[in-house]
Amino acid sequence: MTFFVLGHLTLSDSYTLMQVFEQTCTEIGVPLAGEKTEGPVQILIFLGLEINTLEMSVKVPQAKLIEFKGTLESLYGRKKSRVKEIQSLTDLLNFCSLAIPSSRGFSRRFYYAISSMSNPRHHIRLNQELKEDIRVWLVFLDCFNGVTYIPNLEWSSNTKFQLFTDSARVAILGQGLISKDIGCTWMGTSVLRDITFLELVLVALAFHIWGTSMVNHIIPLHIDNSALVLTRNQQGLSE
């Protein structure tokens, strides 16, 4: 069992917290491995990730990113793969998802593909959906430096940021920002194929336009399409 204790910014408070924790464990009979105890520190390697409380960041080792990208590239040009290879890929996906929680929506199909396979030597077909997820990961890794930042734990209030969308308009309201409302014309475009997809395009458009203002914030999304809300919460699409 691993105990992960968080303290205040000052080292003196953190040392006090550690002493109280160790004393409590001694009193209730919980053994602690002294040789494995580390801290208090402001930069810690935990589960293979570098957690930096000064920068409020999490860093994925470059060696893991290189291994991850190499595995994806080796699969992208193939029609089939052994179950064992996909299992190795899901291990890497799971590791990276510790630092990139929103990435889980692009990992689910790999788990589904091997969920009913018991023999690691069997082959599965790499269909178009799996190839598209691989391609998305490769595009992302080309731009990713391995560092993600820990967002604010509190949701943005009405005075900070709120995002509103419907099938024709997208708007953002925020403190210190010029409130923007953009009307969209979709005639002659492929986004009209499905209303849920259309609403999703608007959300993506909003983050593309105002993304730099939303960095490290948890933003309430006001969406009037229940299917898209379900899709966002499940981090996946059926089509």
C-alpha positions in Angstrom: 0.0 0.0 0.0 1.2 3.5 -0.9 0.4 6.6 1.1 0.6 9.9 -0.8 0.5 12.9 1.6 0.0 16.5 0.5 1.0 19.5 2.6 1.3 23.2 2.5 3.8 25.2 0.5 6.3 25.6 3.4 8.6 22.7 4.2 8.1 23.2 7.9 4.4 22.6 7.7 5.1 19.6 5.5 7.6 18.1 8.0 5.1 18.5 10.8 2.4 16.7 8.7 4.8 13.9 8.0 5.7 13.5 11.7 2.0 13.4 12.7 1.3 10.9 10.0 4.2 8.6 11.0 3.2 8.9 14.7 -0.4 8.0 13.8 0.7 4.9 11.9 2.9 3.8 14.8 0.0 4.2 17.3 -2.4 2.2 15.2 0.1 -0.5 14.3 0.6 0.3 10.6 4.2 -0.6 9.5 6.0 1.9 7.3 9.0 1.1 5.1 11.6 3.8 6.0 13.8 3.0 3.1 10.9 3.7 0.7 9.7 6.9 2.4 10.6 10.1 0.6 10.0 13.7 1.4 8.8 16.2 2.0 9.8 17.3 -1.5 8.4 19.7 -4.1 9.4 17.4 -7.0 8.5 13.7 -6.7 8.6 10.7 -8.9 5.3 8.9 -8.3 4.1 5.9 -10.4 6.7 6.8 -12.9 5.5 10.4 -13.4 7.3 13.5 -12.2 5.0 15.6 -10.0 6.1 19.2 -9.6 4.2 21.2 -7.0 6.1 24.4 -7.7 5.0 24.5 -11.4 1.8 22.5 -10.6 2.7 20.1 -13.4 3.0 16.4 -14.2 5.7 15.2 -16.6 5.7 12.0 -18.6 9.2 10.6 -19.1 10.5 11.1 -22.7 11.6 7.5 -22.9 7.9 6.4 -22.4 6.8 8.9 -25.0 9.3 7.5 -27.5 8.2 3.9 -26.7 4.6 4.9 -27.0 5.0 6.6 -30.4 7.1 3.8 -31.8 4.4 1.3 -30.8 1.7 3.3 -32.5 3.7 3.8 -35.7 4.4 0.0 -35.9 0.7 -0.7 -35.7 -0.6 2.1 -37.9 0.6 0.5 -41.2 -0.7 -3.0 -40.4 -4.0 -4.8 -41.0 -3.7 -7.2 -38.0 -2.0 -7.4 -34.7 -1.6 -9.9 -31.9 -3.6 -9.5 -28.8 -0.4 -9.3 -26.8 0.7 -6.2 -28.8 -2.6 -4.4 -28.2 -2.3 -5.3 -24.5 1.2 -3.7 -24.4 -0.3 -0.6 -26.1 -3.1 -0.4 -23.6 -0.5 -0.5 -20.8 1.2 2.6 -22.4 -2.2 4.3 -22.9 -3.1 3.7 -19.3 0.2 5.1 -18.1 -0.1 8.3 -20.2 -3.7 8.7 -19.2 -2.5 9.2 -15.6 -1.1 12.5 -16.8 -3.7 13.2 -19.6 -7.1 12.2 -18.2 -9.1 13.5 -21.2 -7.2 11.1 -23.4 -9.2 8.1 -22.2 -11.8 8.8 -24.9 -9.2 7.8 -27.5 -8.2 4.6 -25.7 -11.5 2.8 -25.2 -11.7 1.1 -28.6 -8.4 -0.7 -27.9 -9.8 -2.2 -24.7 -13.0 -3.2 -26.4 -11.0 -4.9 -29.2 -9.3 -7.3 -26.8 -12.0 -7.6 -24.1 -13.3 -10.9 -25.4 -9.9 -12.3 -26.4 -8.2 -14.7 -24.0 -5.3 -16.0 -26.0 -2.5 -13.4 -26.3 -1.3 -15.1 -29.5 -4.5 -14.6 -31.4 -4.8 -11.9 -34.0 -7.3 -9.0 -34.2 -8.1 -6.9 -37.2 -7.1 -3.2 -37.0 -10.2 -1.7 -38.4 -10.7 1.9 -39.5 -11.8 3.1 -36.1 -8.7 1.8 -34.4 -6.6 3.3 -37.1 -8.2 6.7 -36.6 -7.5 6.6 -32.8 -3.9 5.7 -33.6 -3.6 8.6 -36.0 -5.1 11.0 -33.4 -2.5 9.8 -30.8 0.3 10.2 -33.3 -0.7 13.8 -34.2 -1.0 14.6 -30.5 2.4 13.2 -29.6 4.1 15.2 -32.4 3.0 18.3 -30.5 3.2 17.1 -26.9 6.3 17.9 -24.8 5.4 15.5 -22.0 4.2 18.1 -19.6 0.6 18.7 -18.4 -0.5 21.2 -15.8 -2.7 20.4 -12.9 -5.9 22.5 -13.3 -7.7 24.4 -10.7 -9.8 22.1 -8.5 -12.8 24.5 -8.3 -15.2 24.9 -11.2 -15.1 28.4 -12.8 -17.9 30.5 -11.4 -20.4 32.7 -13.2 -17.9 35.6 -13.0 -15.1 33.7 -14.7 -15.8 31.5 -17.7 -19.0 29.9 -19.0 -19.5 28.4 -22.4 -22.8 28.3 -24.2 -23.6 26.5 -27.4 -26.6 25.6 -29.6 -26.8 24.3 -33.1 -26.3 27.7 -34.7 -24.2 29.8 -32.3 -21.3 29.5 -29.8 -20.6 32.1 -27.1 -18.2 32.5 -24.1 -18.7 34.8 -21.2 -15.8 35.6 -18.8 -14.3 38.0 -16.4 -11.7 40.2 -18.1 -12.7 39.0 -21.5 -14.7 40.7 -24.2 -17.8 38.5 -24.4 -18.0 36.9 -27.8 -20.9 35.5 -29.7 -20.2 33.8 -33.0 -23.0 32.9 -35.5 -22.2 29.9 -37.7 -23.5 29.0 -41.2 -23.4 25.2 -41.9 -25.1 25.0 -45.3 -23.1 22.9 -47.7 -20.9 21.3 -45.0 -20.7 17.8 -43.7 -21.4 18.8 -40.1 -25.1 18.8 -40.9 -25.1 15.0 -41.1 -26.0 14.7 -37.4 -27.2 17.2 -34.8 -25.1 15.7 -32.1 -22.0 15.9 -34.2 -22.9 19.5 -35.1 -23.1 20.4 -31.4 -19.7 18.7 -30.8 -18.1 20.8 -33.6 -19.3 23.9 -31.9 -17.6 22.9 -28.6 -14.4 22.1 -30.5 -14.6 25.4 -32.3 -15.0 27.3 -28.9 -11.9 25.7 -27.5 -10.0 26.4 -30.7 -10.9 30.1 -30.5 -10.7 30.8 -26.8 -8.5 27.9 -25.6 -5.6 30.1 -24.4 -8.0 31.9 -22.0 -9.3 28.6 -20.6 -5.9 27.0 -19.8 -5.9 25.3 -16.3 -9.6 26.1 -15.7 -12.5 23.7 -15.3 -15.2 25.3 -17.5 -19.0 24.7 -17.2 -20.4 23.7 -20.6 -24.0 24.7 -21.2 -25.2 22.3 -23.9 -28.8 21.8 -24.8 -28.3 18.4 -26.6 -28.6 15.5 -24.1 -26.9 13.1 -26.5 -23.8 15.2 -26.6 -23.8 15.6 -22.8 -23.9 11.7 -22.6 -21.1 11.5 -25.2 -18.9 13.9 -23.3 -19.4 12.2 -20.0 -18.7 8.8 -21.5 -15.8 10.2 -23.5 -16.8 8.2 -26.5 -19.1 8.0 -29.6 -21.0 5.0 -30.9 -20.2 6.1 -34.5 
